[in-house]
Amino acid sequence: MTLVREVSLFRNGRNQALRVPRDFELPGDTAYMYQDGPRLIVESAPAQTFAGLFAGWGPLAETLPDIEDELMPLDEAVF
C-alpha cells in the first residue's frame, strides 16, 4: 500500500510551498517538479557524477602549448 500523508501548504513570499514530512525527505539539495494532470510530482534529482559533469563541457576554445619531452632540471636550492 502507498503511504499517504496530509501536508500543509503555506505562502513563502509570492510562492506556494509545502512542508515535506520526514517520512518523505528527498536526498540532496535539488529536485525536479512537474504536473501530470491534477497531480504534482516531485522527484529527487540524480546525483551529479564526474562523467556527467565532463559530458556537459564543450571543447576548449583555446589551444594548449606544446610540451617538450625533456624534464626541467631541478634547482636543489629551492628545496
N, C-alpha and C positions, 0 to 999 in steps of 0.2 A: 504494500500500500504506500502511496506517495504521502510524504509528510507535508501537511498544510498548516500554516500559521497565519494568524491575523497580524498585520503590521500597521503601524501608524504612519500617516502621511503628514508632512509639515512643509512650511514655506522656508526657503533659505534664500533671502533676497527676492529675486523675481523667478526663481526656480522652485519647482515642487521636488521634494526629496522624501525618501522613506528610510526608516531605521531597519537595518538588516539584523535579525536576531542572530545570536552567537551560533545557533544550530546551522545557519545558512551562510556563515562567513566564507568569503572567497579569498584565495591566496593572492598575494601580490598587491600592487598599488593601482592597477588599471583593470577595467572590464569592458566588454562590449555589450551594448544595449540595442535592441531592435523590437519592433512591433510585428506581431503575427496575428492579424485580425484584431480582436479585442484584447489579446494577451500582450503583456510587456515581458520580454525575455532578457535576462541579464546573464552573461556568461563570463567567466574569468578569462582574461587574455592569456594566451600561451606565453610561457617564459621565453625571453629573448636568448637565443644561443649565439655563439660566436659565428657559426655557419650562416645563420640568418642575418646577423649584422653585416658580415662580409658580402653576402649576396645583395644587400641593399646599396652597397657602394658602387659607384660608377668608376670608369677608368680614370687614371690620373691625367690631368691636363698638362703636366709638365714632364720633361724628360729628366731622367736621373743621370748623374755624371758617370763616366766610365771609371771603373775601379781597376787599379793596377794590380797585377798578380803578386808583386812583392810586398812583404810586410814592412811597415815603417820601423826603423831602428828604435829601440828603447833607449831613453835617456835615463840612465841609472840615478842621476842626481835628483830627479823628480820624485822618485820613490824613496 
